[in-house]
Amino acid sequence: MVKQPVSVNGVVRWKDVGLLDPAQHEAKERKMVVLRHEIGDVLRDVRQRQGRTLREVSHSARVSLGYLSEVERGQKEASSELLSSICSALDVPLSSMLREVSDRVAVAEGLAVPDTLPQDFAQRYGHGLGDELELVGSR
């Protein structure tokens, strides 16, 4: 590994260059996945697919509107009890929400996500789930 000076906005930093395997370099530069952001994105997507407002869901989940908004924006780390309450209010199994989060994290990590889903599960809970996963895969 060789260090080389790099100037960013007038500040000189030393950057490692050369002798790195391209696969290692790509893995090193991958963006860190923040779980609360992915959970918030999935919860917001589910709520919006249902055409529901934050106010409706926060009332049903018995969570303040501001707190639910912060959870959806990935600013607050929701407890398992809170996630369960929100999923109940959205009439979505917690496991289904977590599976979608898991798939998004896998895509962000560059892993292949299996596209198999039990038929009865997909029919019951997957309203638009396939379309959503295609969007995630294209990011």
Secondary structure, 3 states (H helix, E strand, C coil): CEEEEEEECCEEEEEEECCCCHHHHHHHHCCCCCHHHHHHHHHHHHHHHCCCCHHHHHHHHCCCHHHHHHHHCCCCCCCHHHHHHHHHHHCCCHHHHHHHHHHHHHHHCCCCCCCCCCHHHHHHHCCCHHHHHHHHHCC
